[in-house]
Amino acid sequence: MNQSLLIIDAQQELIDGNQEASAVFGKEQLIRNINIVIGKAKNYNIPIIFVRDLDVAEGRGKGFQVHDEINVPQEAEIFDKAATNSFHGTELLSHLQSKEIEHVVIMGCATQHCIDSAVRTATICGLDVTLVSDGHSTTDSDVLSAEQIIKHHNETLHGHYNVEHFSIVRNAEEDLFNPTHDSYR
């Protein structure tokens, strides 16, 4: 099975915050877990893709770049997006299809926006998804704490399906590139 690691909006300013926005919840653990999963992907020769949001740091400078504590492999692909959804207006889906990817492991920010839309869209587009439960984060909203948002999405997206394809939620320590989707079918 062809697989890919998809890391969304793990950008310096989004993770660390700025004058207007706070840092994401558990940023040290998020960065650590992203690096753990990158290491696993490299061990399995799994292609690694980063998606950057052009709204972060106005699409330029250090704040726009992938966080400097994340171990970005030289061979990683990078796509930039203008929308919340990583698949909208980008070549991401055609790239995944050209590589015959069937399973994506998703990590990054922000849980209730870009992560949620990527997980749901990927299943609609014919991919099985593993969302890393401790590999995505966000900030508090006016209604819920970041921790509540993360827990809610982990619960909601575990078993989310579009008949043939669905998402499961596993933690960073698990063997994420040994997908267990078939045991749920």
C-alpha positions as a Markdown table, in Angstrom:
| # | Residue | x | y | z |
|---|---|---|---|---|
| 1 | Met | 0.0 | 0.0 | 0.0 |
| 2 | Asn | 1.3 | 3.4 | -1.0 |
| 3 | Gln | 1.2 | 5.9 | 1.9 |
| 4 | Ser | 2.2 | 9.5 | 2.7 |
| 5 | Leu | 2.7 | 11.6 | 5.8 |
| 6 | Leu | 0.8 | 14.9 | 5.4 |
| 7 | Ile | 1.8 | 17.7 | 7.8 |
| 8 | Ile | -0.5 | 20.7 | 7.6 |
| 9 | Asp | 0.3 | 24.3 | 8.7 |
| 10 | Ala | 3.0 | 23.4 | 11.1 |
| 11 | Gln | 4.4 | 26.9 | 10.6 |
| 12 | Gln | 6.5 | 29.0 | 13.0 |
| 13 | Glu | 4.1 | 31.8 | 13.6 |
| 14 | Leu | 1.0 | 29.5 | 13.8 |
| 15 | Ile | 2.6 | 27.2 | 16.4 |
| 16 | Asp | 4.4 | 29.9 | 18.4 |
| 17 | Gly | 1.7 | 32.6 | 18.1 |
| 18 | Asn | 2.3 | 36.3 | 17.6 |
| 19 | Gln | 1.1 | 39.6 | 19.0 |
| 20 | Glu | -2.5 | 38.8 | 18.1 |
| 21 | Ala | -2.7 | 35.0 | 18.7 |
| 22 | Ser | -1.4 | 32.7 | 21.4 |
| 23 | Ala | 0.7 | 29.6 | 20.8 |
| 24 | Val | -1.1 | 26.4 | 20.1 |
| 25 | Phe | -2.0 | 24.1 | 22.9 |
| 26 | Gly | 0.9 | 21.7 | 23.9 |
| 27 | Lys | 3.2 | 23.1 | 21.3 |
| 28 | Glu | 6.3 | 21.2 | 22.7 |
| 29 | Gln | 4.5 | 17.9 | 22.5 |
| 30 | Leu | 3.1 | 18.7 | 19.1 |
| 31 | Ile | 6.6 | 19.4 | 17.7 |
| 32 | Arg | 8.0 | 16.3 | 19.4 |
| 33 | Asn | 5.3 | 14.1 | 18.0 |
| 34 | Ile | 5.6 | 15.5 | 14.5 |
| 35 | Asn | 9.4 | 14.7 | 14.7 |
| 36 | Ile | 8.7 | 11.2 | 16.0 |
| 37 | Val | 6.4 | 10.5 | 13.1 |
| 38 | Ile | 8.7 | 12.0 | 10.5 |
| 39 | Gly | 11.4 | 9.6 | 11.8 |
| 40 | Lys | 9.0 | 6.7 | 11.4 |
| 41 | Ala | 8.1 | 7.8 | 7.9 |
| 42 | Lys | 11.7 | 8.0 | 6.9 |
| 43 | Asn | 12.4 | 4.5 | 8.3 |
| 44 | Tyr | 9.6 | 3.2 | 6.1 |
| 45 | Asn | 10.6 | 5.3 | 3.1 |
| 46 | Ile | 7.2 | 7.0 | 3.2 |
| 47 | Pro | 7.0 | 10.3 | 1.3 |
| 48 | Ile | 6.5 | 13.4 | 3.5 |
| 49 | Ile | 4.4 | 16.3 | 2.4 |
| 50 | Phe | 4.1 | 19.7 | 4.1 |
| 51 | Val | 1.3 | 22.1 | 3.4 |
| 52 | Arg | 1.7 | 25.8 | 4.3 |
| 53 | Asp | -1.1 | 28.3 | 4.7 |
| 54 | Leu | -0.4 | 31.6 | 2.8 |
| 55 | Asp | -2.4 | 33.5 | 5.5 |
| 56 | Val | 0.3 | 32.7 | 8.2 |
| 57 | Ala | 2.7 | 35.6 | 8.5 |
| 58 | Glu | 1.3 | 37.0 | 5.3 |
| 59 | Gly | 2.9 | 34.2 | 3.4 |
| 60 | Arg | 6.5 | 35.3 | 3.9 |
| 61 | Gly | 9.5 | 35.4 | 6.3 |
| 62 | Lys | 10.4 | 33.1 | 9.1 |
| 63 | Gly | 6.9 | 33.0 | 10.5 |
| 64 | Phe | 5.6 | 31.5 | 7.3 |
| 65 | Gln | 8.1 | 28.7 | 7.2 |
| 66 | Val | 7.7 | 25.2 | 8.7 |
| 67 | His | 8.6 | 25.5 | 12.4 |
| 68 | Asp | 12.4 | 25.6 | 12.9 |
| 69 | Glu | 12.3 | 22.8 | 15.5 |
| 70 | Ile | 10.6 | 20.4 | 13.0 |
| 71 | Asn | 13.0 | 18.1 | 11.2 |
| 72 | Val | 12.0 | 18.8 | 7.6 |
| 73 | Pro | 13.6 | 16.2 | 5.3 |
| 74 | Gln | 15.4 | 17.6 | 2.3 |
| 75 | Glu | 13.2 | 15.5 | 0.0 |
| 76 | Ala | 9.9 | 16.6 | 1.5 |
| 77 | Glu | 7.3 | 18.0 | -0.9 |
| 78 | Ile | 5.8 | 21.4 | 0.0 |
| 79 | Phe | 2.5 | 22.8 | -1.1 |
| 80 | Asp | 1.1 | 26.3 | -0.3 |
| 81 | Lys | -2.6 | 26.9 | 0.0 |
| 82 | Ala | -4.8 | 29.9 | 0.2 |
| 83 | Ala | -7.9 | 28.1 | 1.6 |
| 84 | Thr | -8.6 | 26.2 | 4.8 |
| 85 | Asn | -8.8 | 23.0 | 2.9 |
| 86 | Ser | -5.4 | 21.7 | 1.8 |
| 87 | Phe | -7.0 | 20.1 | -1.3 |
| 88 | His | -8.7 | 23.3 | -2.5 |
| 89 | Gly | -6.7 | 25.2 | -5.2 |
| 90 | Thr | -3.6 | 23.1 | -4.8 |
| 91 | Glu | -2.0 | 20.2 | -6.7 |
| 92 | Leu | -2.1 | 18.1 | -3.5 |
| 93 | Leu | -4.7 | 15.6 | -4.7 |
| 94 | Ser | -3.3 | 15.1 | -8.1 |
| 95 | His | 0.2 | 14.7 | -6.6 |
| 96 | Leu | -1.2 | 11.9 | -4.2 |
| 97 | Gln | -3.0 | 10.3 | -7.1 |
| 98 | Ser | 0.1 | 10.4 | -9.3 |
| 99 | Lys | 2.0 | 8.5 | -6.6 |
| 100 | Glu | -1.0 | 6.1 | -6.2 |
| 101 | Ile | -1.3 | 7.0 | -2.5 |
| 102 | Glu | -4.1 | 5.1 | -0.7 |
| 103 | His | -3.4 | 6.0 | 2.9 |
| 104 | Val | -2.4 | 9.3 | 4.5 |
| 105 | Val | -1.3 | 10.0 | 8.0 |
| 106 | Ile | -2.3 | 13.6 | 9.0 |
| 107 | Met | -0.8 | 15.9 | 11.5 |
| 108 | Gly | -0.6 | 19.7 | 12.1 |
| 109 | Cys | -2.8 | 22.7 | 12.8 |
| 110 | Ala | -5.4 | 23.9 | 13.4 |
| 111 | Thr | -7.6 | 21.1 | 14.6 |
| 112 | Gln | -11.1 | 22.4 | 13.9 |
| 113 | His | -10.2 | 24.1 | 10.6 |
| 114 | Cys | -7.5 | 22.7 | 8.3 |
| 115 | Ile | -7.1 | 19.3 | 10.0 |
| 116 | Asp | -10.8 | 18.6 | 10.1 |
| 117 | Ser | -11.3 | 19.6 | 6.4 |
| 118 | Ala | -8.3 | 17.6 | 5.2 |
| 119 | Val | -9.4 | 14.4 | 7.0 |
| 120 | Arg | -12.9 | 14.7 | 5.6 |
| 121 | Thr | -11.9 | 15.7 | 2.1 |
| 122 | Ala | -9.2 | 12.9 | 1.9 |
| 123 | Thr | -11.9 | 10.3 | 2.6 |
| 124 | Ile | -14.2 | 11.8 | 0.0 |
| 125 | Cys | -11.3 | 11.7 | -2.5 |
| 126 | Gly | -10.7 | 8.0 | -2.0 |
| 127 | Leu | -8.0 | 7.9 | 0.7 |
| 128 | Asp | -7.9 | 6.1 | 4.0 |
| 129 | Val | -6.7 | 8.5 | 6.8 |
| 130 | Thr | -5.0 | 8.0 | 10.1 |
| 131 | Leu | -5.2 | 11.2 | 12.2 |
| 132 | Val | -2.5 | 11.3 | 14.8 |
| 133 | Ser | -4.4 | 12.0 | 18.0 |
| 134 | Asp | -1.5 | 13.8 | 19.7 |
| 135 | Gly | -0.1 | 15.2 | 16.5 |
| 136 | His | -2.6 | 18.1 | 15.9 |
| 137 | Ser | -3.4 | 21.2 | 17.9 |
| 138 | Thr | -5.1 | 24.5 | 18.0 |
| 139 | Thr | -5.8 | 27.5 | 20.3 |
| 140 | Asp | -8.8 | 28.2 | 22.6 |
| 141 | Ser | -12.0 | 29.4 | 20.9 |
| 142 | Asp | -14.7 | 31.6 | 22.4 |
| 143 | Val | -16.7 | 28.4 | 23.2 |
| 144 | Leu | -14.2 | 25.6 | 23.9 |
| 145 | Ser | -10.7 | 25.2 | 25.2 |
| 146 | Ala | -8.1 | 23.9 | 22.7 |
| 147 | Glu | -7.9 | 20.7 | 24.7 |
| 148 | Gln | -11.7 | 20.2 | 24.4 |
| 149 | Ile | -11.5 | 20.9 | 20.6 |
| 150 | Ile | -8.8 | 18.3 | 20.1 |
| 151 | Lys | -10.6 | 15.7 | 22.2 |
| 152 | His | -13.9 | 16.4 | 20.3 |
| 153 | His | -12.2 | 16.0 | 16.9 |
| 154 | Asn | -10.4 | 12.9 | 17.9 |
| 155 | Glu | -13.7 | 11.4 | 19.0 |
| 156 | Thr | -15.6 | 12.7 | 16.0 |
| 157 | Leu | -13.1 | 11.7 | 13.3 |
| 158 | His | -12.4 | 8.2 | 14.6 |
| 159 | Gly | -14.5 | 6.0 | 12.3 |
| 160 | His | -15.6 | 8.9 | 10.1 |
| 161 | Tyr | -16.4 | 7.4 | 6.7 |
| 162 | Asn | -17.5 | 7.9 | 3.2 |
| 163 | Val | -18.6 | 4.3 | 2.6 |
| 164 | Glu | -15.4 | 2.9 | 1.1 |
| 165 | His | -12.8 | 5.1 | 2.9 |
| 166 | Phe | -12.6 | 6.4 | 6.4 |
| 167 | Ser | -10.4 | 7.8 | 9.1 |
| 168 | Ile | -9.1 | 6.3 | 12.3 |
| 169 | Val | -7.4 | 8.1 | 15.1 |
| 170 | Arg | -4.1 | 6.7 | 16.6 |
| 171 | Asn | -1.4 | 8.2 | 18.7 |
| 172 | Ala | 2.2 | 9.0 | 17.6 |
| 173 | Glu | 3.7 | 6.1 | 19.4 |
| 174 | Glu | 1.7 | 3.5 | 17.4 |
| 175 | Asp | 2.9 | 1.9 | 14.2 |
| 176 | Leu | 1.0 | 4.4 | 12.1 |
| 177 | Phe | 2.4 | 3.1 | 8.8 |
| 178 | Asn | 0.9 | -0.3 | 9.4 |
| 179 | Pro | -2.7 | 0.8 | 8.8 |
| 180 | Thr | -5.5 | -1.0 | 10.6 |
| 181 | His | -8.4 | 0.3 | 8.5 |
| 182 | Asp | -9.2 | -3.2 | 7.1 |
| 183 | Ser | -10.0 | -4.5 | 10.5 |
| 184 | Tyr | -12.8 | -1.9 | 10.7 |
| 185 | Arg | -14.3 | -2.7 | 7.2 |
